[in-house]
Amino acid sequence: MTDNIPLVNLGAQYQSIKEEILAAVEDVMENSQFILGPKVAAFEAAFQEFCQGTNPAVAVNSGTSALHLALLAAGIGEGDEVITTPMTFIATASAIRYTGAKPVFVDIDPQDWTINPENIEAAITPKTKALMPVHIHGRVCDMRAIQEIADRHDLIVIEDAAQAHGGEFQGQRAGSMGDFSGFSFYAGKNLGAYGEGGAAFAKDPEHHKTLRMLRDWGSEEKYVHKLLGYNYRMEGIQGAVLGVKMQYIEEWTTKRGQHANSYSSLLKESGLTLPAEVRNGDRHAWHIYAVLVENRDMVLGKLHEAKIGAGIHYPIPLHLQPCFSDLGYKQGDFPITEHVMARCLSLPLFPELTAENIEYTSHKLIEITR
């Protein structure tokens, strides 16, 4: 018998950095810097360095807001089309919709489950204005191929890096390669706030300036609103929390990679479809370690009976979501995405996971599926 093994264990992480977190939050309270402020600014600078960003991060209140502002700063709006993947959280396509633009989906690569560059050009129309690759599960897309397509067709590239903090493609950090990028600091992310949070990047200084105005009511000067902006500002407490966690993100990412390697080693003879090997020169951030299983609901139920907190990210592809029914997609339009998402099962993965936890989970999964 073993203790419960959760999918994510935020409590264990908190206990390891509790005193630093409390001191940082107390500083915000003592100085009453509740919205933006010095803790947020310090985090923006630290996250820029971590991501190899051209300009400082623009800290906002959620990853969805980060993508929304990146799209707006890119000039995307009514009548435009943005190509992305249906294998992602709904925020990716929702942010596109918020601007009045249309999300256009293309199928994923059967090996690494990210957007397949070979499918992109067939989806380009005169209305296409941008490509939004999603670094799903922490695996960074083939950004070289995507950028080559963007250059040929004069398109903007906006990286959805919500799951890829510290991930790399050929030595370049996620979020540093596109014209824009958006990150999420949702509590369960590799770099998570104690609530909601996000950040956007822009390579061009003018676009960076626009992002900063858009997040704060379109203003650079109090009560002078140059743009129709939003109240998307990051709270000071979240900046303080993230500033503490920035000191540990590299260590945590390394541990995630070690745990993923352990899973792959223990499951290599299982007959299950495992995550594809990481390309030379790349770094997987391992937000999620997912395998493909048949009879997923049964397998998930058996794992839960064994006190293993496996989960599903995500059960319904975006092109089949009811809220996007007006886009005209149907079952069978993206067969690889549909195949993967019907079988994708996420295993427990967090830095504090033990070797015993990984072995128990792996052995139980093999026992259930053999």
Disulfide bonds with the S-S distance in Angstrom:
none
